[in-house]
Amino acid sequence: MREEGGGGYRRGRTPWEIKEGENEYKMQFDMPGMTKKDVRVWVEEKMLVIKAEKQAGEEEEWSPKSYGRYSSRIALPENIEMEKIKTEVKDGVLYLTIPKAITPNKVLNINVQ
């Protein structure tokens, strides 16, 4: 997996991490102040697209966590099950679990003539 284009808050790049396990990829994106309603994730042309935006409300007092914007596109490998991707936002962190496609090792016997 690799990131396409720049992503980040107005004050710099948002930290993210990708780990590959035997059966899945685990990703996490630090998005301070973001909640479930601020984040959108989708797959478009074999790219994982992550967008988040939070704007300060009129009654809110400004703080660094009152607003922010994040956008990233990450190329997905061929061996995943896109329809089974799971996401969760918890305490300002977006967690993604991307299962690898199971490709059974088929044994093909070839007749010797």
C-alpha positions as MATLAB code, in Angstrom:
seq = 'MREEGGGGYRRGRTPWEIKEGENEYKMQFDMPGMTKKDVRVWVEEKMLVIKAEKQAGEEEEWSPKSYGRYSSRIALPENIEMEKIKTEVKDGVLYLTIPKAITPNKVLNINVQ';
ca = [
       0.000    0.000    0.000;
       1.196    3.481   -0.734;
      -0.194    6.957   -0.227;
      -0.988    9.103   -3.263;
      -0.780   12.865   -2.909;
      -0.337   14.836    0.268;
      -2.625   14.551    3.194;
      -2.742   16.472    6.361;
      -4.186   19.096    8.570;
      -3.471   22.720    7.878;
      -0.627   22.555   10.395;
       1.140   19.517    8.960;
       0.813   15.905    8.000;
      -1.452   13.608    9.953;
       0.403   10.574   11.394;
      -0.692    7.179   10.083;
       0.499    3.613   10.381;
       0.020    0.450    8.309;
       0.795   -3.061    9.562;
       0.555   -6.228    7.494;
      -0.537   -9.401    9.206;
      -0.946  -12.893    7.806;
      -4.658  -12.456    7.056;
      -5.207   -8.690    7.014;
      -3.814   -5.193    6.903;
      -4.356   -2.966    9.945;
      -4.219    0.790    9.509;
      -4.638    3.682   11.866;
      -4.816    7.393   11.177;
      -4.486    9.942   13.966;
      -7.256   12.508   13.520;
      -7.391   14.581   16.704;
     -10.830   15.994   17.419;
     -12.551   14.017   14.651;
     -15.588   11.861   15.343;
     -17.456    9.234   13.349;
     -19.660   11.893   11.712;
     -16.615   13.880   10.484;
     -14.965   10.971    8.605;
     -15.793    9.362    5.237;
     -14.008    6.302    3.805;
     -14.596    4.660    0.426;
     -12.872    2.658   -2.310;
     -12.601    4.203   -5.764;
     -10.669    2.623   -8.648;
      -8.577    0.398   -6.332;
      -7.749    3.389   -4.123;
      -8.764    3.738   -0.479;
     -10.019    7.305   -0.058;
     -10.144    8.871    3.414;
     -11.586   12.324    4.018;
     -12.314   14.063    7.286;
     -13.386   17.596    8.016;
     -14.428   19.386   11.165;
     -15.319   23.038   11.358;
     -15.713   25.132   14.487;
     -19.345   25.731   15.391;
     -20.564   29.286   15.940;
     -21.015   28.767   19.657;
     -17.720   26.915   20.113;
     -14.665   28.763   21.304;
     -11.712   28.308   18.937;
      -9.145   25.716   19.829;
      -6.674   23.647   17.760;
      -9.123   20.741   17.882;
     -12.136   22.845   16.806;
     -11.492   22.410   13.105;
      -9.323   20.523   10.701;
      -9.250   18.807    7.331;
      -7.646   15.580    6.200;
      -7.631   13.877    2.822;
      -5.645   10.879    1.630;
      -5.708    8.321   -1.185;
      -3.902    5.015   -0.699;
      -3.320    2.450   -3.457;
      -4.703   -0.916   -2.387;
      -2.966   -4.201   -3.186;
      -4.705   -6.728   -5.426;
      -5.090   -9.412   -2.734;
      -7.787   -7.818   -0.534;
     -11.524   -8.204    0.031;
     -12.755   -4.645   -0.503;
     -16.336   -5.388    0.508;
     -15.185   -6.601    3.945;
     -13.190   -3.515    4.987;
     -14.086   -2.437    8.540;
     -13.636    1.048    9.994;
     -14.030    2.630   13.407;
     -13.293    6.071   14.830;
     -12.366    6.047   18.497;
     -10.781    8.844   20.539;
      -9.659   10.783   17.456;
      -8.119    7.762   15.711;
      -9.494    6.071   12.577;
      -8.898    2.303   12.625;
      -9.225    0.217    9.456;
      -9.070   -3.541    9.040;
      -8.623   -4.731    5.465;
      -8.903   -8.521    5.064;
      -6.670  -10.262    2.571;
      -8.373  -12.392   -0.048;
      -7.974  -16.065    0.618;
      -6.387  -17.757   -2.355;
      -6.409  -21.488   -1.803;
      -3.312  -23.325   -2.904;
      -4.758  -25.527   -5.601;
      -2.923  -28.629   -6.627;
      -3.309  -29.324  -10.305;
      -2.251  -32.755  -11.466;
      -0.979  -32.923  -15.008;
      -1.162  -36.195  -16.883;
       2.192  -37.369  -18.134;
       2.009  -38.888  -21.602;
];
